[in-house]
């Protein structure tokens, strides 16, 4: 499979401007959130690896019971059709614009639309009654395999 080139665009803003500056860029897209060390590994490997085997440090306390991690999925955020109300609920559950593990340097990797057909919506976790596992309602989505097309 031909690997696509990862286009990197550096954007800077004060954390108080994230909602006004970064959120409009993310709306309408599916993306993965990572930090600098995560990006280094992703660019080295050419793909985002799942953490089913726990080879990477957990990024937040809920990682140990993550719906995606337990199944070998990659966790993503889906803001293609999320309403303003759903977005606010999701941000109150997990402030993905600048969570602690990114050290004020969030990195958003936007998924290629060619992978949209293989995405697994958060509603699958809900429908499986996976309430003891961690997932983000309304904008969480999962990629069922590691894939280089970002």
N, C-alpha and C positions, 0 to 999 in steps of 0.2 A: 504494500500500500504506500502510495506516495505521501510523504509527510508534508503538511502545510507549514509555511513560515509563520511564526508567531509575531504579529505586529504589536510592538510595544509603544505606547503613547504615555508620556509622563505628564500628569496633571497635578497642579498644586493649588491648594486652598486651605484656609484656616478651618479647623474642625467645626466652627460655628456656621460655616457656609456649606457643609456637606449636603444638607437637604436641598439647598437651592442650586448647587453647582454639580454635584455628582449624581444625585438621584434622577434628574432629567436624562442623563446619559444612560443610566441603567434601565429606566422604564422602557418597556417594549423588547427587552432582551432576557436571555437566560445566561447566568454567569456563575463562576466559582469564585469564592473569596479565599485569599491566602495572604501570607506575609512574605517578607524578603527571603527567608530561608526556604519557604515552600516554593517560591518562584524559582529559586536557584535549582532545586531538585527537579521541578517540572521541566525547566528548560534543558537540564542535563539529560533527563530521561526521555524527553520528547512527549510526555503524557502526564496526566494527573493519575496517580496511583490511589487505589482505595486503601483503607487502613484496617481491613478485616483482621489481619494478623497482628495489629498493634505495633507495627515497626516504626511508626512516627509518634511523637509525643502528642497527647491529647491537647486540643486547642481550647477546650472549655470543660467544666466538670461533667456535663452530660455526655461527653464523648464515649464514655464506657458503656452507655446504654443506647447509643445512637442506632436508630432504625437502619440507616444506610450502612454504617460500619459493620453491623452484625450480618448483613447480607452481601457484603462485598461491593456495595454501590458507592458511587461518588456523589457527595451532597452538592447540590446546586441551588440557586435561587431563580425563580421564574417570575419576572415582572412584565410578561407580555400582556396579560389581561387583568392583572390585579387591580381591583378598585382602590380608591383612596382610603376607604374605611378598612379594607382587608390589609392594605399596606401598613396602616397605623397599628393594627392589631399585631401584625408580624413584627414590626419594629419594636413594639413593646415587649414581645416575647424574646427577641434576639436582635439587638441593635447592630445589624450587619454593616452599617456604614462605617463604623470604626470600633469594632470590639477590642477588648483588652489585648488579645493575643497578637494583634497587628502592630502594636507599639506606635500608634498614630501614623501608620503608613499602610493603609489597606491597599491590597492589590486585587483588582477585579479582572477576571479572565472571561471574556464573553464567548459563549459557545457558538459554534458554527450552526446556522439554521439547518444544515444537512442532517444534523443529529436529532432534531426535534422529534421525528417519528419514533425514536427508541427511548424517549424519556418516560419515566415512571412518576406520575403525579403524587403529591402528598396524600391524596384521598385514598390511595391504595393502603397506606399505613392505617388510616382511619377505618377503612372497610375491613381490615384484618384485626381490628380492635387491639392494635399495638400500643395501647395507652401507657404501658410501663416503659416504653422505649421513647427516645427523644427524636422528635421531628418538628418541623415548623409549619403549622397550618397556614393556608392561603398562598404562601409563596415558596415553600420548600418543594423541591423536585429532585429526582435522582436519575443518575446515568447508570445503567445496569452493568456496564463494563468500562474498563479503562480504555480511553480512546485518545488518539493524538490530535483530533481535529478541533482545535479551539481557534 
